[in-house]
């Protein structure tokens, strides 16, 4: 949702403050900096790679 807390909260049917709280918890645990574009790109790429590995493992005969 292009980093829109309001849009995200609507999409997942929770209050926007819940989204803010959860994002803060993720930042606290992981040390992620949401304002750092390079770091966010790295996280996104990691998630894409993770999904690809999962798909490959699920399709192994």
MARPA-956366 format. One record per atom (N, C-alpha, C): residue in three letters; chain; atom name; x, y, z. Coordinates in Angstrom, 3 decimals. Layout:
N
<zapa rest="Ala" kette="A" atom="CA" u="X" v="Y" w="Z"/>
...
//
This chain:
61
<zapa rest="Unk" kette="A" atom="N" u="0.808" v="-1.206" w="0.000"/>
<zapa rest="Unk" kette="A" atom="CA" u="0.000" v="0.000" w="0.000"/>
<zapa rest="Unk" kette="A" atom="C" u="0.847" v="1.264" w="0.000"/>
<zapa rest="Unk" kette="A" atom="N" u="2.024" v="1.166" w="-0.539"/>
<zapa rest="Unk" kette="A" atom="CA" u="2.920" v="2.323" w="-0.655"/>
<zapa rest="Unk" kette="A" atom="C" u="3.145" v="3.006" w="0.694"/>
<zapa rest="Unk" kette="A" atom="N" u="3.351" v="2.172" w="1.713"/>
<zapa rest="Unk" kette="A" atom="CA" u="3.633" v="2.607" w="3.086"/>
<zapa rest="Unk" kette="A" atom="C" u="2.501" v="3.423" w="3.707"/>
<zapa rest="Unk" kette="A" atom="N" u="1.286" v="3.212" w="3.253"/>
<zapa rest="Unk" kette="A" atom="CA" u="0.138" v="3.897" w="3.822"/>
<zapa rest="Unk" kette="A" atom="C" u="-0.457" v="3.045" w="4.943"/>
<zapa rest="Unk" kette="A" atom="N" u="-0.309" v="3.526" w="6.169"/>
<zapa rest="Unk" kette="A" atom="CA" u="-0.846" v="2.816" w="7.321"/>
<zapa rest="Unk" kette="A" atom="C" u="-2.366" v="2.761" w="7.238"/>
<zapa rest="Unk" kette="A" atom="N" u="-2.983" v="3.841" w="6.832"/>
<zapa rest="Unk" kette="A" atom="CA" u="-4.441" v="3.894" w="6.742"/>
<zapa rest="Unk" kette="A" atom="C" u="-4.963" v="2.868" w="5.734"/>
<zapa rest="Unk" kette="A" atom="N" u="-4.351" v="2.817" w="4.561"/>
<zapa rest="Unk" kette="A" atom="CA" u="-4.789" v="1.861" w="3.529"/>
<zapa rest="Unk" kette="A" atom="C" u="-4.547" v="0.430" w="3.984"/>
<zapa rest="Unk" kette="A" atom="N" u="-3.417" v="0.197" w="4.636"/>
<zapa rest="Unk" kette="A" atom="CA" u="-3.102" v="-1.136" w="5.130"/>
<zapa rest="Unk" kette="A" atom="C" u="-4.122" v="-1.566" w="6.171"/>
<zapa rest="Unk" kette="A" atom="N" u="-4.464" v="-0.659" w="7.085"/>
<zapa rest="Unk" kette="A" atom="CA" u="-5.429" v="-0.999" w="8.130"/>
<zapa rest="Unk" kette="A" atom="C" u="-6.790" v="-1.350" w="7.526"/>
<zapa rest="Unk" kette="A" atom="N" u="-7.201" v="-0.642" w="6.487"/>
<zapa rest="Unk" kette="A" atom="CA" u="-8.465" v="-0.961" w="5.814"/>
<zapa rest="Unk" kette="A" atom="C" u="-8.408" v="-2.334" w="5.166"/>
<zapa rest="Unk" kette="A" atom="N" u="-7.275" v="-2.638" w="4.550"/>
<zapa rest="Unk" kette="A" atom="CA" u="-7.141" v="-3.897" w="3.818"/>
<zapa rest="Unk" kette="A" atom="C" u="-7.152" v="-5.100" w="4.762"/>
<zapa rest="Unk" kette="A" atom="N" u="-6.561" v="-4.957" w="5.950"/>
<zapa rest="Unk" kette="A" atom="CA" u="-6.502" v="-6.098" w="6.865"/>
<zapa rest="Unk" kette="A" atom="C" u="-7.549" v="-6.007" w="7.986"/>
<zapa rest="Unk" kette="A" atom="N" u="-8.437" v="-5.028" w="7.878"/>
<zapa rest="Unk" kette="A" atom="CA" u="-9.567" v="-4.879" w="8.786"/>
<zapa rest="Unk" kette="A" atom="C" u="-9.157" v="-4.715" w="10.253"/>
<zapa rest="Unk" kette="A" atom="N" u="-8.179" v="-3.841" w="10.498"/>
<zapa rest="Unk" kette="A" atom="CA" u="-7.788" v="-3.491" w="11.865"/>
<zapa rest="Unk" kette="A" atom="C" u="-7.665" v="-1.979" w="11.976"/>
<zapa rest="Unk" kette="A" atom="N" u="-7.652" v="-1.483" w="13.188"/>
<zapa rest="Unk" kette="A" atom="CA" u="-7.497" v="-0.050" w="13.429"/>
<zapa rest="Unk" kette="A" atom="C" u="-6.096" v="0.374" w="12.991"/>
<zapa rest="Unk" kette="A" atom="N" u="-5.966" v="1.594" w="12.495"/>
<zapa rest="Unk" kette="A" atom="CA" u="-4.664" v="2.044" w="11.999"/>
<zapa rest="Unk" kette="A" atom="C" u="-3.613" v="2.063" w="13.096"/>
<zapa rest="Unk" kette="A" atom="N" u="-4.011" v="2.290" w="14.338"/>
<zapa rest="Unk" kette="A" atom="CA" u="-3.034" v="2.280" w="15.435"/>
<zapa rest="Unk" kette="A" atom="C" u="-2.493" v="0.873" w="15.687"/>
<zapa rest="Unk" kette="A" atom="N" u="-3.293" v="-0.134" w="15.367"/>
<zapa rest="Unk" kette="A" atom="CA" u="-2.826" v="-1.519" w="15.478"/>
<zapa rest="Unk" kette="A" atom="C" u="-1.711" v="-1.762" w="14.476"/>
<zapa rest="Unk" kette="A" atom="N" u="-1.870" v="-1.231" w="13.274"/>
<zapa rest="Unk" kette="A" atom="CA" u="-0.826" v="-1.381" w="12.251"/>
<zapa rest="Unk" kette="A" atom="C" u="0.439" v="-0.663" w="12.707"/>
<zapa rest="Unk" kette="A" atom="N" u="0.300" v="0.536" w="13.225"/>
<zapa rest="Unk" kette="A" atom="CA" u="1.460" v="1.295" w="13.715"/>
<zapa rest="Unk" kette="A" atom="C" u="2.159" v="0.510" w="14.820"/>
<zapa rest="Unk" kette="A" atom="N" u="1.382" v="-0.039" w="15.756"/>
<zapa rest="Unk" kette="A" atom="CA" u="1.941" v="-0.811" w="16.863"/>
<zapa rest="Unk" kette="A" atom="C" u="2.703" v="-2.031" w="16.338"/>
<zapa rest="Unk" kette="A" atom="N" u="2.102" v="-2.753" w="15.406"/>
<zapa rest="Unk" kette="A" atom="CA" u="2.750" v="-3.959" w="14.870"/>
<zapa rest="Unk" kette="A" atom="C" u="4.023" v="-3.613" w="14.109"/>
<zapa rest="Unk" kette="A" atom="N" u="3.987" v="-2.543" w="13.336"/>
<zapa rest="Unk" kette="A" atom="CA" u="5.196" v="-2.122" w="12.616"/>
<zapa rest="Unk" kette="A" atom="C" u="6.302" v="-1.740" w="13.591"/>
<zapa rest="Unk" kette="A" atom="N" u="5.936" v="-1.079" w="14.686"/>
<zapa rest="Unk" kette="A" atom="CA" u="6.931" v="-0.700" w="15.682"/>
<zapa rest="Unk" kette="A" atom="C" u="7.525" v="-1.938" w="16.346"/>
<zapa rest="Unk" kette="A" atom="N" u="6.687" v="-2.934" w="16.628"/>
<zapa rest="Unk" kette="A" atom="CA" u="7.181" v="-4.176" w="17.219"/>
<zapa rest="Unk" kette="A" atom="C" u="8.162" v="-4.872" w="16.273"/>
<zapa rest="Unk" kette="A" atom="N" u="7.837" v="-4.881" w="14.978"/>
<zapa rest="Unk" kette="A" atom="CA" u="8.737" v="-5.483" w="13.989"/>
<zapa rest="Unk" kette="A" atom="C" u="10.060" v="-4.734" w="13.977"/>
<zapa rest="Unk" kette="A" atom="N" u="10.003" v="-3.414" w="14.002"/>
<zapa rest="Unk" kette="A" atom="CA" u="11.226" v="-2.601" w="14.009"/>
<zapa rest="Unk" kette="A" atom="C" u="12.037" v="-2.851" w="15.274"/>
<zapa rest="Unk" kette="A" atom="N" u="11.367" v="-2.973" w="16.410"/>
<zapa rest="Unk" kette="A" atom="CA" u="12.069" v="-3.224" w="17.669"/>
<zapa rest="Unk" kette="A" atom="C" u="12.793" v="-4.564" w="17.653"/>
<zapa rest="Unk" kette="A" atom="N" u="12.113" v="-5.589" w="17.149"/>
<zapa rest="Unk" kette="A" atom="CA" u="12.690" v="-6.934" w="17.138"/>
<zapa rest="Unk" kette="A" atom="C" u="13.792" v="-7.070" w="16.090"/>
<zapa rest="Unk" kette="A" atom="N" u="13.549" v="-6.505" w="14.907"/>
<zapa rest="Unk" kette="A" atom="CA" u="14.467" v="-6.714" w="13.782"/>
<zapa rest="Unk" kette="A" atom="C" u="15.514" v="-5.623" w="13.613"/>
<zapa rest="Unk" kette="A" atom="N" u="15.239" v="-4.450" w="14.174"/>
<zapa rest="Unk" kette="A" atom="CA" u="16.159" v="-3.332" w="13.970"/>
<zapa rest="Unk" kette="A" atom="C" u="15.983" v="-2.657" w="12.617"/>
<zapa rest="Unk" kette="A" atom="N" u="14.883" v="-2.985" w="11.912"/>
<zapa rest="Unk" kette="A" atom="CA" u="14.650" v="-2.399" w="10.587"/>
<zapa rest="Unk" kette="A" atom="C" u="14.374" v="-0.907" w="10.682"/>
<zapa rest="Unk" kette="A" atom="N" u="14.833" v="-0.199" w="9.660"/>
<zapa rest="Unk" kette="A" atom="CA" u="14.586" v="1.235" w="9.549"/>
<zapa rest="Unk" kette="A" atom="C" u="13.707" v="1.451" w="8.329"/>
<zapa rest="Unk" kette="A" atom="N" u="12.425" v="1.730" w="8.549"/>
<zapa rest="Unk" kette="A" atom="CA" u="11.476" v="1.869" w="7.446"/>
<zapa rest="Unk" kette="A" atom="C" u="11.766" v="3.079" w="6.563"/>
<zapa rest="Unk" kette="A" atom="N" u="12.543" v="4.020" w="7.055"/>
<zapa rest="Unk" kette="A" atom="CA" u="12.856" v="5.216" w="6.264"/>
<zapa rest="Unk" kette="A" atom="C" u="14.080" v="5.022" w="5.375"/>
<zapa rest="Unk" kette="A" atom="N" u="14.750" v="3.895" w="5.493"/>
<zapa rest="Unk" kette="A" atom="CA" u="15.948" v="3.604" w="4.714"/>
<zapa rest="Unk" kette="A" atom="C" u="15.531" v="2.782" w="3.491"/>
<zapa rest="Unk" kette="A" atom="N" u="15.513" v="3.421" w="2.333"/>
<zapa rest="Unk" kette="A" atom="CA" u="15.038" v="2.771" w="1.104"/>
<zapa rest="Unk" kette="A" atom="C" u="15.872" v="1.549" w="0.743"/>
<zapa rest="Unk" kette="A" atom="N" u="17.168" v="1.611" w="0.938"/>
<zapa rest="Unk" kette="A" atom="CA" u="18.040" v="0.475" w="0.616"/>
<zapa rest="Unk" kette="A" atom="C" u="17.709" v="-0.712" w="1.505"/>
<zapa rest="Unk" kette="A" atom="N" u="17.479" v="-0.441" w="2.770"/>
<zapa rest="Unk" kette="A" atom="CA" u="17.142" v="-1.513" w="3.700"/>
<zapa rest="Unk" kette="A" atom="C" u="15.791" v="-2.130" w="3.364"/>
<zapa rest="Unk" kette="A" atom="N" u="14.835" v="-1.312" w="2.997"/>
<zapa rest="Unk" kette="A" atom="CA" u="13.514" v="-1.830" w="2.640"/>
<zapa rest="Unk" kette="A" atom="C" u="13.579" v="-2.675" w="1.361"/>
<zapa rest="Unk" kette="A" atom="N" u="14.402" v="-2.255" w="0.408"/>
<zapa rest="Unk" kette="A" atom="CA" u="14.592" v="-3.037" w="-0.817"/>
<zapa rest="Unk" kette="A" atom="C" u="15.234" v="-4.376" w="-0.487"/>
<zapa rest="Unk" kette="A" atom="N" u="16.184" v="-4.375" w="0.415"/>
<zapa rest="Unk" kette="A" atom="CA" u="16.845" v="-5.613" w="0.827"/>
<zapa rest="Unk" kette="A" atom="C" u="15.844" v="-6.564" w="1.475"/>
<zapa rest="Unk" kette="A" atom="N" u="14.993" v="-6.040" w="2.331"/>
<zapa rest="Unk" kette="A" atom="CA" u="13.966" v="-6.868" w="2.977"/>
<zapa rest="Unk" kette="A" atom="C" u="13.016" v="-7.426" w="1.934"/>
<zapa rest="Unk" kette="A" atom="N" u="12.580" v="-6.588" w="1.015"/>
<zapa rest="Unk" kette="A" atom="CA" u="11.660" v="-7.044" w="-0.035"/>
<zapa rest="Unk" kette="A" atom="C" u="12.300" v="-8.148" w="-0.871"/>
<zapa rest="Unk" kette="A" atom="N" u="13.529" v="-7.958" w="-1.270"/>
<zapa rest="Unk" kette="A" atom="CA" u="14.230" v="-8.977" w="-2.061"/>
<zapa rest="Unk" kette="A" atom="C" u="14.353" v="-10.280" w="-1.274"/>
<zapa rest="Unk" kette="A" atom="N" u="14.634" v="-10.162" w="0.014"/>
<zapa rest="Unk" kette="A" atom="CA" u="14.729" v="-11.352" w="0.860"/>
<zapa rest="Unk" kette="A" atom="C" u="13.413" v="-12.107" w="0.923"/>
<zapa rest="Unk" kette="A" atom="N" u="12.301" v="-11.387" w="1.024"/>
<zapa rest="Unk" kette="A" atom="CA" u="10.994" v="-12.033" w="1.056"/>
<zapa rest="Unk" kette="A" atom="C" u="10.680" v="-12.726" w="-0.274"/>
<zapa rest="Unk" kette="A" atom="N" u="11.058" v="-12.099" w="-1.373"/>
<zapa rest="Unk" kette="A" atom="CA" u="10.849" v="-12.709" w="-2.688"/>
<zapa rest="Unk" kette="A" atom="C" u="11.656" v="-13.997" w="-2.805"/>
<zapa rest="Unk" kette="A" atom="N" u="12.906" v="-13.962" w="-2.381"/>
<zapa rest="Unk" kette="A" atom="CA" u="13.762" v="-15.153" w="-2.430"/>
<zapa rest="Unk" kette="A" atom="C" u="13.193" v="-16.246" w="-1.533"/>
<zapa rest="Unk" kette="A" atom="N" u="12.719" v="-15.871" w="-0.353"/>
<zapa rest="Unk" kette="A" atom="CA" u="12.122" v="-16.834" w="0.576"/>
<zapa rest="Unk" kette="A" atom="C" u="10.929" v="-17.530" w="-0.075"/>
<zapa rest="Unk" kette="A" atom="N" u="10.055" v="-16.749" w="-0.712"/>
<zapa rest="Unk" kette="A" atom="CA" u="8.879" v="-17.333" w="-1.377"/>
<zapa rest="Unk" kette="A" atom="C" u="9.286" v="-18.268" w="-2.503"/>
<zapa rest="Unk" kette="A" atom="N" u="10.305" v="-17.879" w="-3.264"/>
<zapa rest="Unk" kette="A" atom="CA" u="10.775" v="-18.728" w="-4.360"/>
<zapa rest="Unk" kette="A" atom="C" u="11.313" v="-20.051" w="-3.832"/>
<zapa rest="Unk" kette="A" atom="N" u="12.079" v="-20.003" w="-2.756"/>
<zapa rest="Unk" kette="A" atom="CA" u="12.620" v="-21.232" w="-2.158"/>
<zapa rest="Unk" kette="A" atom="C" u="11.487" v="-22.116" w="-1.661"/>
<zapa rest="Unk" kette="A" atom="N" u="10.479" v="-21.524" w="-1.013"/>
<zapa rest="Unk" kette="A" atom="CA" u="9.328" v="-22.297" w="-0.549"/>
<zapa rest="Unk" kette="A" atom="C" u="8.626" v="-22.982" w="-1.712"/>
<zapa rest="Unk" kette="A" atom="N" u="8.415" v="-22.246" w="-2.802"/>
<zapa rest="Unk" kette="A" atom="CA" u="7.754" v="-22.824" w="-3.975"/>
<zapa rest="Unk" kette="A" atom="C" u="8.571" v="-23.964" w="-4.555"/>
<zapa rest="Unk" kette="A" atom="N" u="9.877" v="-23.789" w="-4.624"/>
<zapa rest="Unk" kette="A" atom="CA" u="10.744" v="-24.833" w="-5.167"/>
<zapa rest="Unk" kette="A" atom="C" u="10.678" v="-26.072" w="-4.284"/>
<zapa rest="Unk" kette="A" atom="N" u="10.661" v="-25.908" w="-2.976"/>
<zapa rest="Unk" kette="A" atom="CA" u="10.600" v="-27.049" w="-2.079"/>
<zapa rest="Unk" kette="A" atom="C" u="9.250" v="-27.746" w="-2.161"/>
<zapa rest="Unk" kette="A" atom="N" u="8.184" v="-27.010" w="-2.386"/>
<zapa rest="Unk" kette="A" atom="CA" u="6.855" v="-27.616" w="-2.490"/>
<zapa rest="Unk" kette="A" atom="C" u="6.658" v="-28.362" w="-3.796"/>
<zapa rest="Unk" kette="A" atom="N" u="7.449" v="-28.048" w="-4.807"/>
<zapa rest="Unk" kette="A" atom="CA" u="7.283" v="-28.687" w="-6.105"/>
<zapa rest="Unk" kette="A" atom="C" u="8.283" v="-29.813" w="-6.346"/>
<zapa rest="Unk" kette="A" atom="N" u="9.111" v="-30.109" w="-5.353"/>
<zapa rest="Unk" kette="A" atom="CA" u="10.073" v="-31.189" w="-5.489"/>
<zapa rest="Unk" kette="A" atom="C" u="9.336" v="-32.512" w="-5.356"/>
<zapa rest="Unk" kette="A" atom="N" u="9.640" v="-33.426" w="-6.272"/>
<zapa rest="Unk" kette="A" atom="CA" u="8.950" v="-34.730" w="-6.288"/>
<zapa rest="Unk" kette="A" atom="C" u="9.611" v="-35.674" w="-5.328"/>
//
